[in-house]
Amino acid sequence: MKNFRTVFKASEAELHISKSRFIGYAKPVEDENDAIRFIEKIKKQHWNATHNVPVYVLGENYDIQRYSDDGEPSGTAGIPILEMLKKEGLTDVCIVITRYFGGVKLGTGGLVRAYTQSAKAALEAAIIVEKKVFVLLRLTVAYHFHGKLQNYFMGEPQIILKDTQYTDYITLEIYVQPDDEARITDHIVELTAGQIDIENGGAFYLTIKEGVVVEAKA
């Protein structure tokens, strides 16, 4: 697992360029079947469009890359969008640009600009987010250490407090980045004089939207 960028939600954005109507769609996708279903949905919705240009990338290292110009001159639609996604470091995303021809030919350069602008508009509407890898730690400790741990968490921006459970002991669930795990764990052990149980709950992707965690997923 490694950090990557993608989009937060499905979106739609429309542009009118030289009398042609361009409708850009973007959606986060988990696998190739998800992308194909999305493409087919847009094609069915716009069955009478002049072109429906699909592009999607999947995997941490862009393991899957698919695109089509759907009848536009070769290299003027799908490839520019694909290259733009890779340049922006985006993956696990599918884009479809629907075009209704308005009677004015745009030329090779004009088509590249139009499709790229439409894709960027769709991405902006979909909201670009970061998927960061964090490790979940469960800390079980006696009540009298709670205040000391709270103070430490408040002064340590790399720690994200997920949950606190109150039973015979206090169980605190925190997210830390893998590179910080050893340092933070050592400090917690020191603060509690070793009187703490620390369980590694596994690695998760946290979705970071405008600096705020909005989703956690294994």
PyMOL commands that place a pseudoatom at each C-alpha (Angstrom):
pseudoatom trace, name=CA, resn=MET, resi=1, chain=A, elem=C, hetatm=0, pos=[0.000, 0.000, 0.000]
pseudoatom trace, name=CA, resn=LYS, resi=2, chain=A, elem=C, hetatm=0, pos=[1.169, 3.512, -0.779]
pseudoatom trace, name=CA, resn=ASN, resi=3, chain=A, elem=C, hetatm=0, pos=[-0.331, 6.991, -0.894]
pseudoatom trace, name=CA, resn=PHE, resi=4, chain=A, elem=C, hetatm=0, pos=[-2.131, 8.137, -4.026]
pseudoatom trace, name=CA, resn=ARG, resi=5, chain=A, elem=C, hetatm=0, pos=[-4.550, 10.749, -5.361]
pseudoatom trace, name=CA, resn=THR, resi=6, chain=A, elem=C, hetatm=0, pos=[-8.007, 10.131, -6.784]
pseudoatom trace, name=CA, resn=VAL, resi=7, chain=A, elem=C, hetatm=0, pos=[-11.465, 11.742, -6.862]
pseudoatom trace, name=CA, resn=PHE, resi=8, chain=A, elem=C, hetatm=0, pos=[-13.966, 11.823, -4.021]
pseudoatom trace, name=CA, resn=LYS, resi=9, chain=A, elem=C, hetatm=0, pos=[-17.305, 11.459, -5.826]
pseudoatom trace, name=CA, resn=ALA, resi=10, chain=A, elem=C, hetatm=0, pos=[-18.993, 11.099, -9.211]
pseudoatom trace, name=CA, resn=SER, resi=11, chain=A, elem=C, hetatm=0, pos=[-19.367, 14.387, -11.041]
pseudoatom trace, name=CA, resn=GLU, resi=12, chain=A, elem=C, hetatm=0, pos=[-20.617, 16.093, -14.183]
pseudoatom trace, name=CA, resn=ALA, resi=13, chain=A, elem=C, hetatm=0, pos=[-19.440, 19.308, -15.830]
pseudoatom trace, name=CA, resn=GLU, resi=14, chain=A, elem=C, hetatm=0, pos=[-20.546, 20.864, -19.107]
pseudoatom trace, name=CA, resn=LEU, resi=15, chain=A, elem=C, hetatm=0, pos=[-18.648, 23.168, -21.453]
pseudoatom trace, name=CA, resn=HIS, resi=16, chain=A, elem=C, hetatm=0, pos=[-19.649, 24.768, -24.762]
pseudoatom trace, name=CA, resn=ILE, resi=17, chain=A, elem=C, hetatm=0, pos=[-16.719, 25.190, -27.134]
pseudoatom trace, name=CA, resn=SER, resi=18, chain=A, elem=C, hetatm=0, pos=[-17.141, 26.523, -30.695]
pseudoatom trace, name=CA, resn=LYS, resi=19, chain=A, elem=C, hetatm=0, pos=[-20.781, 25.424, -30.777]
pseudoatom trace, name=CA, resn=SER, resi=20, chain=A, elem=C, hetatm=0, pos=[-19.984, 21.870, -29.644]
pseudoatom trace, name=CA, resn=ARG, resi=21, chain=A, elem=C, hetatm=0, pos=[-21.351, 20.657, -26.343]
pseudoatom trace, name=CA, resn=PHE, resi=22, chain=A, elem=C, hetatm=0, pos=[-18.868, 18.775, -24.137]
pseudoatom trace, name=CA, resn=ILE, resi=23, chain=A, elem=C, hetatm=0, pos=[-20.126, 16.982, -21.019]
pseudoatom trace, name=CA, resn=GLY, resi=24, chain=A, elem=C, hetatm=0, pos=[-17.419, 15.626, -18.745]
pseudoatom trace, name=CA, resn=TYR, resi=25, chain=A, elem=C, hetatm=0, pos=[-18.073, 12.824, -16.275]
pseudoatom trace, name=CA, resn=ALA, resi=26, chain=A, elem=C, hetatm=0, pos=[-15.653, 11.589, -13.607]
pseudoatom trace, name=CA, resn=LYS, resi=27, chain=A, elem=C, hetatm=0, pos=[-16.024, 8.839, -11.014]
pseudoatom trace, name=CA, resn=PRO, resi=28, chain=A, elem=C, hetatm=0, pos=[-13.817, 6.996, -8.503]
pseudoatom trace, name=CA, resn=VAL, resi=29, chain=A, elem=C, hetatm=0, pos=[-13.613, 3.311, -9.456]
pseudoatom trace, name=CA, resn=GLU, resi=30, chain=A, elem=C, hetatm=0, pos=[-12.334, 0.276, -7.577]
pseudoatom trace, name=CA, resn=ASP, resi=31, chain=A, elem=C, hetatm=0, pos=[-11.699, -2.095, -10.477]
pseudoatom trace, name=CA, resn=GLU, resi=32, chain=A, elem=C, hetatm=0, pos=[-12.030, -2.501, -14.233]
pseudoatom trace, name=CA, resn=ASN, resi=33, chain=A, elem=C, hetatm=0, pos=[-15.577, -3.844, -14.082]
pseudoatom trace, name=CA, resn=ASP, resi=34, chain=A, elem=C, hetatm=0, pos=[-16.614, -0.758, -12.122]
pseudoatom trace, name=CA, resn=ALA, resi=35, chain=A, elem=C, hetatm=0, pos=[-15.100, 1.471, -14.823]
pseudoatom trace, name=CA, resn=ILE, resi=36, chain=A, elem=C, hetatm=0, pos=[-16.725, -0.459, -17.664]
pseudoatom trace, name=CA, resn=ARG, resi=37, chain=A, elem=C, hetatm=0, pos=[-20.158, -0.262, -16.016]
pseudoatom trace, name=CA, resn=PHE, resi=38, chain=A, elem=C, hetatm=0, pos=[-19.776, 3.492, -15.637]
pseudoatom trace, name=CA, resn=ILE, resi=39, chain=A, elem=C, hetatm=0, pos=[-18.741, 3.911, -19.277]
pseudoatom trace, name=CA, resn=GLU, resi=40, chain=A, elem=C, hetatm=0, pos=[-21.661, 1.823, -20.512]
pseudoatom trace, name=CA, resn=LYS, resi=41, chain=A, elem=C, hetatm=0, pos=[-24.054, 3.849, -18.364]
pseudoatom trace, name=CA, resn=ILE, resi=42, chain=A, elem=C, hetatm=0, pos=[-22.896, 7.125, -19.928]
pseudoatom trace, name=CA, resn=LYS, resi=43, chain=A, elem=C, hetatm=0, pos=[-22.978, 5.669, -23.439]
pseudoatom trace, name=CA, resn=LYS, resi=44, chain=A, elem=C, hetatm=0, pos=[-26.527, 4.478, -22.896]
pseudoatom trace, name=CA, resn=GLN, resi=45, chain=A, elem=C, hetatm=0, pos=[-27.535, 7.854, -21.474]
pseudoatom trace, name=CA, resn=HIS, resi=46, chain=A, elem=C, hetatm=0, pos=[-26.007, 9.666, -24.468]
pseudoatom trace, name=CA, resn=TRP, resi=47, chain=A, elem=C, hetatm=0, pos=[-26.659, 7.084, -27.170]
pseudoatom trace, name=CA, resn=ASN, resi=48, chain=A, elem=C, hetatm=0, pos=[-27.178, 9.846, -29.762]
pseudoatom trace, name=CA, resn=ALA, resi=49, chain=A, elem=C, hetatm=0, pos=[-24.001, 11.803, -28.969]
pseudoatom trace, name=CA, resn=THR, resi=50, chain=A, elem=C, hetatm=0, pos=[-21.367, 12.284, -31.652]
pseudoatom trace, name=CA, resn=HIS, resi=51, chain=A, elem=C, hetatm=0, pos=[-18.656, 10.846, -29.402]
pseudoatom trace, name=CA, resn=ASN, resi=52, chain=A, elem=C, hetatm=0, pos=[-18.345, 9.279, -25.950]
pseudoatom trace, name=CA, resn=VAL, resi=53, chain=A, elem=C, hetatm=0, pos=[-14.624, 9.249, -25.113]
pseudoatom trace, name=CA, resn=PRO, resi=54, chain=A, elem=C, hetatm=0, pos=[-13.715, 6.902, -22.199]
pseudoatom trace, name=CA, resn=VAL, resi=55, chain=A, elem=C, hetatm=0, pos=[-10.500, 6.899, -20.165]
pseudoatom trace, name=CA, resn=TYR, resi=56, chain=A, elem=C, hetatm=0, pos=[-9.623, 5.106, -16.948]
pseudoatom trace, name=CA, resn=VAL, resi=57, chain=A, elem=C, hetatm=0, pos=[-6.553, 4.312, -14.869]
pseudoatom trace, name=CA, resn=LEU, resi=58, chain=A, elem=C, hetatm=0, pos=[-6.272, 1.825, -12.021]
pseudoatom trace, name=CA, resn=GLY, resi=59, chain=A, elem=C, hetatm=0, pos=[-3.598, 0.754, -9.564]
pseudoatom trace, name=CA, resn=GLU, resi=60, chain=A, elem=C, hetatm=0, pos=[-0.862, 2.385, -7.532]
pseudoatom trace, name=CA, resn=ASN, resi=61, chain=A, elem=C, hetatm=0, pos=[1.501, 2.212, -10.515]
pseudoatom trace, name=CA, resn=TYR, resi=62, chain=A, elem=C, hetatm=0, pos=[-1.114, 2.768, -13.237]
pseudoatom trace, name=CA, resn=ASP, resi=63, chain=A, elem=C, hetatm=0, pos=[-1.189, -1.001, -13.765]
pseudoatom trace, name=CA, resn=ILE, resi=64, chain=A, elem=C, hetatm=0, pos=[-4.307, -0.675, -15.934]
pseudoatom trace, name=CA, resn=GLN, resi=65, chain=A, elem=C, hetatm=0, pos=[-4.637, 2.154, -18.463]
pseudoatom trace, name=CA, resn=ARG, resi=66, chain=A, elem=C, hetatm=0, pos=[-7.467, 2.201, -20.987]
pseudoatom trace, name=CA, resn=TYR, resi=67, chain=A, elem=C, hetatm=0, pos=[-8.660, 4.859, -23.411]
pseudoatom trace, name=CA, resn=SER, resi=68, chain=A, elem=C, hetatm=0, pos=[-10.411, 5.364, -26.746]
pseudoatom trace, name=CA, resn=ASP, resi=69, chain=A, elem=C, hetatm=0, pos=[-10.799, 8.312, -29.128]
pseudoatom trace, name=CA, resn=ASP, resi=70, chain=A, elem=C, hetatm=0, pos=[-14.253, 6.971, -30.086]
pseudoatom trace, name=CA, resn=GLY, resi=71, chain=A, elem=C, hetatm=0, pos=[-14.056, 8.223, -33.638]
pseudoatom trace, name=CA, resn=GLU, resi=72, chain=A, elem=C, hetatm=0, pos=[-12.173, 11.461, -33.042]
pseudoatom trace, name=CA, resn=PRO, resi=73, chain=A, elem=C, hetatm=0, pos=[-8.845, 11.832, -34.913]
pseudoatom trace, name=CA, resn=SER, resi=74, chain=A, elem=C, hetatm=0, pos=[-6.205, 9.576, -33.370]
pseudoatom trace, name=CA, resn=GLY, resi=75, chain=A, elem=C, hetatm=0, pos=[-4.451, 11.098, -30.370]
pseudoatom trace, name=CA, resn=THR, resi=76, chain=A, elem=C, hetatm=0, pos=[-6.807, 14.060, -29.948]
pseudoatom trace, name=CA, resn=ALA, resi=77, chain=A, elem=C, hetatm=0, pos=[-9.095, 12.814, -27.164]
pseudoatom trace, name=CA, resn=GLY, resi=78, chain=A, elem=C, hetatm=0, pos=[-8.275, 9.730, -25.092]
pseudoatom trace, name=CA, resn=ILE, resi=79, chain=A, elem=C, hetatm=0, pos=[-4.489, 10.021, -24.925]
pseudoatom trace, name=CA, resn=PRO, resi=80, chain=A, elem=C, hetatm=0, pos=[-4.415, 13.699, -23.808]
pseudoatom trace, name=CA, resn=ILE, resi=81, chain=A, elem=C, hetatm=0, pos=[-6.829, 12.891, -20.974]
pseudoatom trace, name=CA, resn=LEU, resi=82, chain=A, elem=C, hetatm=0, pos=[-4.834, 9.810, -19.944]
pseudoatom trace, name=CA, resn=GLU, resi=83, chain=A, elem=C, hetatm=0, pos=[-1.583, 11.773, -19.886]
pseudoatom trace, name=CA, resn=MET, resi=84, chain=A, elem=C, hetatm=0, pos=[-3.216, 14.556, -17.892]
pseudoatom trace, name=CA, resn=LEU, resi=85, chain=A, elem=C, hetatm=0, pos=[-4.435, 12.053, -15.256]
pseudoatom trace, name=CA, resn=LYS, resi=86, chain=A, elem=C, hetatm=0, pos=[-0.949, 10.585, -14.922]
pseudoatom trace, name=CA, resn=LYS, resi=87, chain=A, elem=C, hetatm=0, pos=[0.688, 14.005, -14.778]
pseudoatom trace, name=CA, resn=GLU, resi=88, chain=A, elem=C, hetatm=0, pos=[-1.678, 14.970, -11.948]
pseudoatom trace, name=CA, resn=GLY, resi=89, chain=A, elem=C, hetatm=0, pos=[-0.847, 11.715, -10.145]
pseudoatom trace, name=CA, resn=LEU, resi=90, chain=A, elem=C, hetatm=0, pos=[-4.455, 10.506, -10.218]
pseudoatom trace, name=CA, resn=THR, resi=91, chain=A, elem=C, hetatm=0, pos=[-5.503, 6.863, -10.296]
pseudoatom trace, name=CA, resn=ASP, resi=92, chain=A, elem=C, hetatm=0, pos=[-8.551, 4.672, -9.615]
pseudoatom trace, name=CA, resn=VAL, resi=93, chain=A, elem=C, hetatm=0, pos=[-10.606, 7.115, -11.664]
pseudoatom trace, name=CA, resn=CYS, resi=94, chain=A, elem=C, hetatm=0, pos=[-12.741, 6.861, -14.792]
pseudoatom trace, name=CA, resn=ILE, resi=95, chain=A, elem=C, hetatm=0, pos=[-13.587, 9.761, -17.110]
pseudoatom trace, name=CA, resn=VAL, resi=96, chain=A, elem=C, hetatm=0, pos=[-16.046, 9.903, -19.999]
pseudoatom trace, name=CA, resn=ILE, resi=97, chain=A, elem=C, hetatm=0, pos=[-16.320, 12.986, -22.193]
pseudoatom trace, name=CA, resn=THR, resi=98, chain=A, elem=C, hetatm=0, pos=[-19.503, 13.189, -24.249]
pseudoatom trace, name=CA, resn=ARG, resi=99, chain=A, elem=C, hetatm=0, pos=[-19.482, 15.458, -27.293]
pseudoatom trace, name=CA, resn=TYR, resi=100, chain=A, elem=C, hetatm=0, pos=[-22.391, 16.736, -29.342]
pseudoatom trace, name=CA, resn=PHE, resi=101, chain=A, elem=C, hetatm=0, pos=[-20.868, 18.200, -32.515]
pseudoatom trace, name=CA, resn=GLY, resi=102, chain=A, elem=C, hetatm=0, pos=[-22.007, 21.753, -33.221]
pseudoatom trace, name=CA, resn=GLY, resi=103, chain=A, elem=C, hetatm=0, pos=[-20.928, 22.075, -36.826]
pseudoatom trace, name=CA, resn=VAL, resi=104, chain=A, elem=C, hetatm=0, pos=[-17.558, 23.804, -36.302]
pseudoatom trace, name=CA, resn=LYS, resi=105, chain=A, elem=C, hetatm=0, pos=[-14.399, 21.715, -36.686]
pseudoatom trace, name=CA, resn=LEU, resi=106, chain=A, elem=C, hetatm=0, pos=[-11.845, 22.383, -33.951]
pseudoatom trace, name=CA, resn=GLY, resi=107, chain=A, elem=C, hetatm=0, pos=[-8.725, 20.983, -35.573]
pseudoatom trace, name=CA, resn=THR, resi=108, chain=A, elem=C, hetatm=0, pos=[-6.207, 18.721, -33.867]
pseudoatom trace, name=CA, resn=GLY, resi=109, chain=A, elem=C, hetatm=0, pos=[-4.979, 21.256, -31.298]
pseudoatom trace, name=CA, resn=GLY, resi=110, chain=A, elem=C, hetatm=0, pos=[-8.480, 22.500, -30.616]
pseudoatom trace, name=CA, resn=LEU, resi=111, chain=A, elem=C, hetatm=0, pos=[-9.739, 18.992, -29.925]
pseudoatom trace, name=CA, resn=VAL, resi=112, chain=A, elem=C, hetatm=0, pos=[-6.887, 18.251, -27.522]
pseudoatom trace, name=CA, resn=ARG, resi=113, chain=A, elem=C, hetatm=0, pos=[-7.612, 21.458, -25.605]
pseudoatom trace, name=CA, resn=ALA, resi=114, chain=A, elem=C, hetatm=0, pos=[-11.372, 20.877, -25.569]
pseudoatom trace, name=CA, resn=TYR, resi=115, chain=A, elem=C, hetatm=0, pos=[-11.171, 17.325, -24.255]
pseudoatom trace, name=CA, resn=THR, resi=116, chain=A, elem=C, hetatm=0, pos=[-8.507, 18.192, -21.691]
pseudoatom trace, name=CA, resn=GLN, resi=117, chain=A, elem=C, hetatm=0, pos=[-10.487, 21.205, -20.436]
pseudoatom trace, name=CA, resn=SER, resi=118, chain=A, elem=C, hetatm=0, pos=[-13.631, 19.079, -20.166]
pseudoatom trace, name=CA, resn=ALA, resi=119, chain=A, elem=C, hetatm=0, pos=[-11.782, 16.409, -18.186]
pseudoatom trace, name=CA, resn=LYS, resi=120, chain=A, elem=C, hetatm=0, pos=[-10.293, 19.014, -15.845]
pseudoatom trace, name=CA, resn=ALA, resi=121, chain=A, elem=C, hetatm=0, pos=[-13.737, 20.526, -15.250]
pseudoatom trace, name=CA, resn=ALA, resi=122, chain=A, elem=C, hetatm=0, pos=[-15.132, 17.086, -14.370]
pseudoatom trace, name=CA, resn=LEU, resi=123, chain=A, elem=C, hetatm=0, pos=[-12.215, 16.382, -12.005]
pseudoatom trace, name=CA, resn=GLU, resi=124, chain=A, elem=C, hetatm=0, pos=[-12.669, 19.720, -10.269]
pseudoatom trace, name=CA, resn=ALA, resi=125, chain=A, elem=C, hetatm=0, pos=[-16.352, 18.948, -9.707]
pseudoatom trace, name=CA, resn=ALA, resi=126, chain=A, elem=C, hetatm=0, pos=[-15.469, 15.456, -8.434]
pseudoatom trace, name=CA, resn=ILE, resi=127, chain=A, elem=C, hetatm=0, pos=[-13.024, 16.954, -5.865]
pseudoatom trace, name=CA, resn=ILE, resi=128, chain=A, elem=C, hetatm=0, pos=[-9.482, 15.593, -5.864]
pseudoatom trace, name=CA, resn=VAL, resi=129, chain=A, elem=C, hetatm=0, pos=[-8.525, 13.877, -2.606]
pseudoatom trace, name=CA, resn=GLU, resi=130, chain=A, elem=C, hetatm=0, pos=[-5.509, 12.109, -1.153]
pseudoatom trace, name=CA, resn=LYS, resi=131, chain=A, elem=C, hetatm=0, pos=[-5.583, 8.478, -0.071]
pseudoatom trace, name=CA, resn=LYS, resi=132, chain=A, elem=C, hetatm=0, pos=[-2.955, 8.121, 2.644]
pseudoatom trace, name=CA, resn=VAL, resi=133, chain=A, elem=C, hetatm=0, pos=[-1.840, 4.921, 4.348]
pseudoatom trace, name=CA, resn=PHE, resi=134, chain=A, elem=C, hetatm=0, pos=[-2.205, 4.905, 8.135]
pseudoatom trace, name=CA, resn=VAL, resi=135, chain=A, elem=C, hetatm=0, pos=[-1.777, 2.203, 10.767]
pseudoatom trace, name=CA, resn=LEU, resi=136, chain=A, elem=C, hetatm=0, pos=[-4.525, 1.739, 13.360]
pseudoatom trace, name=CA, resn=LEU, resi=137, chain=A, elem=C, hetatm=0, pos=[-3.246, 1.292, 16.931]
pseudoatom trace, name=CA, resn=ARG, resi=138, chain=A, elem=C, hetatm=0, pos=[-5.463, 0.224, 19.844]
pseudoatom trace, name=CA, resn=LEU, resi=139, chain=A, elem=C, hetatm=0, pos=[-4.155, 1.393, 23.187]
pseudoatom trace, name=CA, resn=THR, resi=140, chain=A, elem=C, hetatm=0, pos=[-5.585, -0.141, 26.359]
pseudoatom trace, name=CA, resn=VAL, resi=141, chain=A, elem=C, hetatm=0, pos=[-4.514, 1.654, 29.519]
pseudoatom trace, name=CA, resn=ALA, resi=142, chain=A, elem=C, hetatm=0, pos=[-5.579, 2.545, 33.071]
pseudoatom trace, name=CA, resn=TYR, resi=143, chain=A, elem=C, hetatm=0, pos=[-7.678, 5.687, 33.566]
pseudoatom trace, name=CA, resn=HIS, resi=144, chain=A, elem=C, hetatm=0, pos=[-4.996, 7.663, 35.354]
pseudoatom trace, name=CA, resn=PHE, resi=145, chain=A, elem=C, hetatm=0, pos=[-2.887, 7.769, 32.164]
pseudoatom trace, name=CA, resn=HIS, resi=146, chain=A, elem=C, hetatm=0, pos=[-5.715, 9.209, 30.057]
pseudoatom trace, name=CA, resn=GLY, resi=147, chain=A, elem=C, hetatm=0, pos=[-4.926, 12.890, 30.609]
pseudoatom trace, name=CA, resn=LYS, resi=148, chain=A, elem=C, hetatm=0, pos=[-1.227, 12.399, 29.904]
pseudoatom trace, name=CA, resn=LEU, resi=149, chain=A, elem=C, hetatm=0, pos=[-2.016, 10.630, 26.607]
pseudoatom trace, name=CA, resn=GLN, resi=150, chain=A, elem=C, hetatm=0, pos=[-4.574, 13.265, 25.624]
pseudoatom trace, name=CA, resn=ASN, resi=151, chain=A, elem=C, hetatm=0, pos=[-2.024, 16.015, 26.097]
pseudoatom trace, name=CA, resn=TYR, resi=152, chain=A, elem=C, hetatm=0, pos=[0.493, 14.116, 23.988]
pseudoatom trace, name=CA, resn=PHE, resi=153, chain=A, elem=C, hetatm=0, pos=[-2.023, 13.538, 21.185]
pseudoatom trace, name=CA, resn=MET, resi=154, chain=A, elem=C, hetatm=0, pos=[-2.933, 17.241, 21.128]
pseudoatom trace, name=CA, resn=GLY, resi=155, chain=A, elem=C, hetatm=0, pos=[0.699, 18.183, 20.628]
pseudoatom trace, name=CA, resn=GLU, resi=156, chain=A, elem=C, hetatm=0, pos=[1.402, 15.527, 18.016]
pseudoatom trace, name=CA, resn=PRO, resi=157, chain=A, elem=C, hetatm=0, pos=[-0.241, 16.448, 14.672]
pseudoatom trace, name=CA, resn=GLN, resi=158, chain=A, elem=C, hetatm=0, pos=[0.740, 13.095, 13.153]
pseudoatom trace, name=CA, resn=ILE, resi=159, chain=A, elem=C, hetatm=0, pos=[-1.745, 11.303, 15.438]
pseudoatom trace, name=CA, resn=ILE, resi=160, chain=A, elem=C, hetatm=0, pos=[-5.418, 11.063, 14.480]
pseudoatom trace, name=CA, resn=LEU, resi=161, chain=A, elem=C, hetatm=0, pos=[-7.712, 9.976, 17.316]
pseudoatom trace, name=CA, resn=LYS, resi=162, chain=A, elem=C, hetatm=0, pos=[-10.406, 7.628, 15.959]
pseudoatom trace, name=CA, resn=ASP, resi=163, chain=A, elem=C, hetatm=0, pos=[-12.298, 6.474, 19.037]
pseudoatom trace, name=CA, resn=THR, resi=164, chain=A, elem=C, hetatm=0, pos=[-12.257, 6.243, 22.830]
pseudoatom trace, name=CA, resn=GLN, resi=165, chain=A, elem=C, hetatm=0, pos=[-14.000, 3.422, 24.721]
pseudoatom trace, name=CA, resn=TYR, resi=166, chain=A, elem=C, hetatm=0, pos=[-14.583, 3.438, 28.479]
pseudoatom trace, name=CA, resn=THR, resi=167, chain=A, elem=C, hetatm=0, pos=[-14.810, 0.103, 30.313]
pseudoatom trace, name=CA, resn=ASP, resi=168, chain=A, elem=C, hetatm=0, pos=[-12.675, -1.154, 33.203]
pseudoatom trace, name=CA, resn=TYR, resi=169, chain=A, elem=C, hetatm=0, pos=[-9.836, 0.408, 31.247]
pseudoatom trace, name=CA, resn=ILE, resi=170, chain=A, elem=C, hetatm=0, pos=[-9.682, 3.055, 28.534]
pseudoatom trace, name=CA, resn=THR, resi=171, chain=A, elem=C, hetatm=0, pos=[-9.187, 1.880, 24.959]
pseudoatom trace, name=CA, resn=LEU, resi=172, chain=A, elem=C, hetatm=0, pos=[-7.960, 4.557, 22.567]
pseudoatom trace, name=CA, resn=GLU, resi=173, chain=A, elem=C, hetatm=0, pos=[-7.862, 3.946, 18.823]
pseudoatom trace, name=CA, resn=ILE, resi=174, chain=A, elem=C, hetatm=0, pos=[-5.460, 6.140, 16.904]
pseudoatom trace, name=CA, resn=TYR, resi=175, chain=A, elem=C, hetatm=0, pos=[-4.214, 6.374, 13.326]
pseudoatom trace, name=CA, resn=VAL, resi=176, chain=A, elem=C, hetatm=0, pos=[-0.512, 6.990, 12.674]
pseudoatom trace, name=CA, resn=GLN, resi=177, chain=A, elem=C, hetatm=0, pos=[1.488, 6.986, 9.469]
pseudoatom trace, name=CA, resn=PRO, resi=178, chain=A, elem=C, hetatm=0, pos=[3.754, 3.940, 9.043]
pseudoatom trace, name=CA, resn=ASP, resi=179, chain=A, elem=C, hetatm=0, pos=[6.950, 5.990, 9.196]
pseudoatom trace, name=CA, resn=ASP, resi=180, chain=A, elem=C, hetatm=0, pos=[5.869, 7.459, 12.555]
pseudoatom trace, name=CA, resn=GLU, resi=181, chain=A, elem=C, hetatm=0, pos=[4.630, 4.241, 14.169]
pseudoatom trace, name=CA, resn=ALA, resi=182, chain=A, elem=C, hetatm=0, pos=[7.841, 3.230, 15.954]
pseudoatom trace, name=CA, resn=ARG, resi=183, chain=A, elem=C, hetatm=0, pos=[8.594, 6.731, 17.249]
pseudoatom trace, name=CA, resn=ILE, resi=184, chain=A, elem=C, hetatm=0, pos=[5.056, 7.318, 18.518]
pseudoatom trace, name=CA, resn=THR, resi=185, chain=A, elem=C, hetatm=0, pos=[4.742, 3.843, 20.031]
pseudoatom trace, name=CA, resn=ASP, resi=186, chain=A, elem=C, hetatm=0, pos=[8.038, 4.241, 21.895]
pseudoatom trace, name=CA, resn=HIS, resi=187, chain=A, elem=C, hetatm=0, pos=[6.944, 7.596, 23.297]
pseudoatom trace, name=CA, resn=ILE, resi=188, chain=A, elem=C, hetatm=0, pos=[3.575, 6.219, 24.443]
pseudoatom trace, name=CA, resn=VAL, resi=189, chain=A, elem=C, hetatm=0, pos=[5.301, 3.333, 26.205]
pseudoatom trace, name=CA, resn=GLU, resi=190, chain=A, elem=C, hetatm=0, pos=[7.601, 5.821, 27.910]
pseudoatom trace, name=CA, resn=LEU, resi=191, chain=A, elem=C, hetatm=0, pos=[4.696, 8.079, 28.980]
pseudoatom trace, name=CA, resn=THR, resi=192, chain=A, elem=C, hetatm=0, pos=[2.865, 5.162, 30.582]
pseudoatom trace, name=CA, resn=ALA, resi=193, chain=A, elem=C, hetatm=0, pos=[5.961, 3.522, 32.064]
pseudoatom trace, name=CA, resn=GLY, resi=194, chain=A, elem=C, hetatm=0, pos=[5.191, 0.456, 29.950]
pseudoatom trace, name=CA, resn=GLN, resi=195, chain=A, elem=C, hetatm=0, pos=[1.809, -0.052, 31.639]
pseudoatom trace, name=CA, resn=ILE, resi=196, chain=A, elem=C, hetatm=0, pos=[-0.119, -0.156, 28.378]
pseudoatom trace, name=CA, resn=ASP, resi=197, chain=A, elem=C, hetatm=0, pos=[-1.249, -2.751, 25.858]
pseudoatom trace, name=CA, resn=ILE, resi=198, chain=A, elem=C, hetatm=0, pos=[-0.712, -1.730, 22.217]
pseudoatom trace, name=CA, resn=GLU, resi=199, chain=A, elem=C, hetatm=0, pos=[-2.368, -3.709, 19.429]
pseudoatom trace, name=CA, resn=ASN, resi=200, chain=A, elem=C, hetatm=0, pos=[-1.709, -3.150, 15.729]
pseudoatom trace, name=CA, resn=GLY, resi=201, chain=A, elem=C, hetatm=0, pos=[-5.098, -3.078, 13.990]
pseudoatom trace, name=CA, resn=GLY, resi=202, chain=A, elem=C, hetatm=0, pos=[-3.709, -3.143, 10.451]
pseudoatom trace, name=CA, resn=ALA, resi=203, chain=A, elem=C, hetatm=0, pos=[-3.216, -0.660, 7.641]
pseudoatom trace, name=CA, resn=PHE, resi=204, chain=A, elem=C, hetatm=0, pos=[-5.966, 1.556, 6.278]
pseudoatom trace, name=CA, resn=TYR, resi=205, chain=A, elem=C, hetatm=0, pos=[-6.397, 4.159, 3.581]
pseudoatom trace, name=CA, resn=LEU, resi=206, chain=A, elem=C, hetatm=0, pos=[-7.656, 7.433, 4.992]
pseudoatom trace, name=CA, resn=THR, resi=207, chain=A, elem=C, hetatm=0, pos=[-9.295, 9.783, 2.518]
pseudoatom trace, name=CA, resn=ILE, resi=208, chain=A, elem=C, hetatm=0, pos=[-8.005, 13.307, 3.115]
pseudoatom trace, name=CA, resn=LYS, resi=209, chain=A, elem=C, hetatm=0, pos=[-10.253, 16.038, 1.745]
pseudoatom trace, name=CA, resn=GLU, resi=210, chain=A, elem=C, hetatm=0, pos=[-9.002, 19.606, 2.206]
pseudoatom trace, name=CA, resn=GLY, resi=211, chain=A, elem=C, hetatm=0, pos=[-6.879, 18.462, 5.144]
pseudoatom trace, name=CA, resn=VAL, resi=212, chain=A, elem=C, hetatm=0, pos=[-9.719, 16.624, 6.909]
pseudoatom trace, name=CA, resn=VAL, resi=213, chain=A, elem=C, hetatm=0, pos=[-10.201, 12.849, 7.198]
pseudoatom trace, name=CA, resn=VAL, resi=214, chain=A, elem=C, hetatm=0, pos=[-13.531, 11.945, 5.603]
pseudoatom trace, name=CA, resn=GLU, resi=215, chain=A, elem=C, hetatm=0, pos=[-13.270, 8.168, 5.177]
pseudoatom trace, name=CA, resn=ALA, resi=216, chain=A, elem=C, hetatm=0, pos=[-11.282, 5.151, 6.348]
pseudoatom trace, name=CA, resn=LYS, resi=217, chain=A, elem=C, hetatm=0, pos=[-11.018, 1.960, 4.331]
pseudoatom trace, name=CA, resn=ALA, resi=218, chain=A, elem=C, hetatm=0, pos=[-8.872, -1.148, 4.637]
for i in range(1, 218): cmd.bond("trace and resi %d" % i, "trace and resi %d" % (i + 1))
show_as sticks, trace
zoom trace
